Amino acid sequence: MNKTSQQYDQIIDKAEEIFRHKTADYGPVWRILRLPSITDQMYIKAKRLRQIQETGKMLVNENPADAFYALVNYAAMALVQAEKGVADEPDIDNDTALEWYREQIRKSKELMLRKTHDYGEAWRDMLISSMTDIILQKLLRIKQIEQNKGKTLISEGVEGNFRDILNYAVFSLIKMELEGEKM
C-alpha cells in the first residue's frame, strides 16, 4: 500500500501543477459552474477516452493522459462546488482555490487508502479501459442523481461518485505513466 500511496502522490503533484497553472491563467472562474456543467465536462472527457480505446485513433492532438488529469481536477472542483456551493462570479483568490482543491484531494486519498485496505490493490489487475467504463458509469449515476434533484434512496450520492472517479483516474494514470502500460 505504501507504493500506491507514493505513486498516488506523484500523480497528484502533476495534477496540482496543471490546476495551479490553469488557475494562474484564468483565475478560479470554475466557481461559477453548476455541478451538472462539471459533470458534463467530465462526461465529454471520459467518452473521448472510451472512443480512443475502442478505435485506437484520435484526431485531436491531446494525449489520453491529459484527459485523465482533467478528470482528477474536474472531480476536485466538483467536490468543492458540492461542499461550498456555486458562486455567481469568481469569489475566491487563487490561494484559496488551491487550498480548497488540496482539501478535496486529501479527502479522496483518505478514501482510497481505506478502500485499498478493504479491497487490496485489485485495480492493479484491471484494464485501463475497464476503469474508463467505471468512470463513465459513475458519471451516468451522477447525472441521474442530478435529474432526481440530488435525492437518493440508497446510494452514496454525488460526493462518493466524484471521489471514486478521481481515484480511478489516478489509478489509470499510475498504470499509464509509472508502469508503462498502454490504454
C-alpha positions in Angstrom: 0.0 0.0 0.0 3.0 2.3 0.6 3.9 2.1 -3.1 0.4 3.0 -4.1 0.4 6.0 -1.7 3.7 7.3 -3.2 2.5 6.7 -6.8 -0.8 8.5 -6.0 1.1 11.5 -4.6 3.3 11.7 -7.8 0.2 11.8 -10.0 -1.5 14.3 -7.7 1.7 16.5 -7.8 1.3 16.8 -11.6 -2.5 17.2 -11.4 -2.0 20.0 -8.9 0.6 21.7 -11.1 -1.9 21.7 -14.0 -4.6 23.1 -11.7 -2.2 25.8 -10.4 -1.2 26.8 -13.9 -4.8 26.9 -15.2 -5.8 28.9 -12.1 -2.9 31.4 -12.8 -4.1 31.7 -16.4 -7.8 32.0 -15.8 -8.4 32.6 -12.1 -10.9 30.4 -10.2 -13.7 31.0 -12.8 -14.8 27.4 -12.4 -16.5 28.6 -9.2 -19.5 29.7 -11.4 -20.0 26.2 -12.8 -23.0 24.3 -11.5 -22.5 20.6 -10.8 -24.2 19.4 -14.0 -21.9 21.5 -16.0 -18.8 20.0 -14.4 -20.4 16.5 -14.8 -20.9 17.2 -18.5 -17.3 18.3 -18.9 -16.1 15.1 -17.2 -18.5 13.0 -19.4 -17.0 14.5 -22.6 -13.5 13.6 -21.4 -14.5 10.1 -20.4 -16.4 9.5 -23.7 -13.4 10.6 -25.7 -11.2 8.2 -23.7 -13.5 5.3 -24.5 -13.7 6.3 -28.2 -9.9 6.3 -28.4 -9.7 3.0 -26.6 -12.3 1.4 -28.9 -10.9 2.7 -32.2 -7.2 3.2 -31.4 -7.5 6.5 -33.2 -7.6 10.2 -32.2 -7.8 13.2 -34.4 -7.3 15.9 -31.7 -3.7 16.2 -30.5 -4.4 15.7 -26.8 -2.7 12.9 -25.0 -5.2 10.5 -23.3 -3.3 11.0 -20.1 -4.3 14.7 -20.3 -8.0 13.6 -20.2 -7.4 11.5 -17.0 -5.6 14.5 -15.4 -8.6 16.7 -16.4 -10.9 14.1 -14.7 -8.9 14.4 -11.5 -9.1 18.1 -11.5 -12.7 18.4 -12.5 -13.7 15.9 -9.8 -11.8 18.0 -7.2 -13.6 21.1 -8.5 -17.0 19.3 -8.4 -16.3 18.3 -4.8 -15.5 21.9 -3.9 -18.7 23.1 -5.5 -20.8 20.4 -3.8 -19.4 21.4 -0.4 -19.1 25.2 -0.8 -21.9 25.9 -3.3 -21.8 27.7 -6.6 -20.8 31.3 -6.9 -22.4 33.8 -9.4 -18.9 35.0 -10.2 -15.4 34.1 -9.1 -15.4 34.7 -5.4 -12.1 33.4 -4.1 -8.4 34.1 -4.8 -6.0 31.6 -6.4 -4.5 30.6 -3.0 -8.0 29.8 -1.5 -8.8 27.8 -4.7 -5.7 25.8 -4.2 -6.4 25.3 -0.5 -9.9 24.0 -1.3 -8.6 21.8 -4.1 -5.9 20.3 -1.8 -8.6 19.5 0.9 -10.7 17.6 -1.6 -7.6 15.7 -2.8 -6.7 14.9 0.8 -10.2 13.5 1.5 -10.1 11.5 -1.8 -6.8 10.0 -0.9 -8.0 9.0 2.6 -11.0 7.2 0.9 -8.6 5.5 -1.5 -6.4 4.3 1.4 -9.5 2.9 3.3 -10.7 1.1 0.2 -7.3 -0.2 -0.5 -7.2 -1.7 3.0 -10.5 -3.4 2.4 -10.2 -4.4 -1.3 -6.4 -4.7 -1.6 -4.9 -3.3 -4.9 -7.4 -5.1 -7.2 -7.2 -2.1 -9.5 -3.7 -3.1 -10.5 -5.2 -6.2 -12.2 -7.8 -4.1 -14.1 -7.5 -2.8 -17.6 -7.4 1.0 -18.1 -10.4 0.5 -20.4 -12.4 -1.1 -17.5 -11.5 1.8 -15.3 -12.7 4.2 -18.0 -16.0 2.3 -18.2 -16.4 2.5 -14.4 -15.7 6.3 -14.6 -18.4 6.6 -17.3 -20.8 4.5 -15.2 -20.3 6.8 -12.1 -20.8 9.9 -14.3 -24.1 8.4 -15.5 -25.1 7.7 -11.9 -24.3 11.4 -11.0 -26.3 12.6 -14.0 -29.3 10.5 -12.8 -28.9 11.8 -9.2 -28.8 15.4 -10.7 -32.0 14.7 -12.6 -33.5 13.5 -9.3 -32.6 16.8 -7.7 -30.0 15.2 -5.5 -32.4 12.8 -3.9 -31.4 9.2 -3.5 -33.0 6.2 -1.8 -30.0 4.1 -1.0 -26.9 5.3 -3.0 -24.0 7.2 -1.7 -24.8 10.4 -3.6 -22.7 12.5 -5.8 -19.7 13.0 -3.4 -18.8 9.4 -3.3 -19.1 9.0 -7.0 -16.9 12.1 -7.7 -14.2 10.7 -5.2 -14.3 7.3 -6.9 -13.9 9.0 -10.3 -10.9 11.0 -9.1 -9.3 7.8 -7.7 -9.9 5.7 -10.7 -8.4 8.4 -12.9 -5.3 8.4 -10.6 -5.1 4.6 -10.9 -5.3 4.9 -14.7 -2.5 7.4 -14.7 -0.4 5.3 -12.4 -0.8 2.4 -14.8 -0.1 4.5 -17.9 2.7 6.7 -16.7 4.5 4.9 -14.0 4.2 1.3 -15.2 4.4 2.0 -18.9 1.0 0.4 -19.8 -0.9 1.3 -22.8 -4.6 2.2 -22.8 
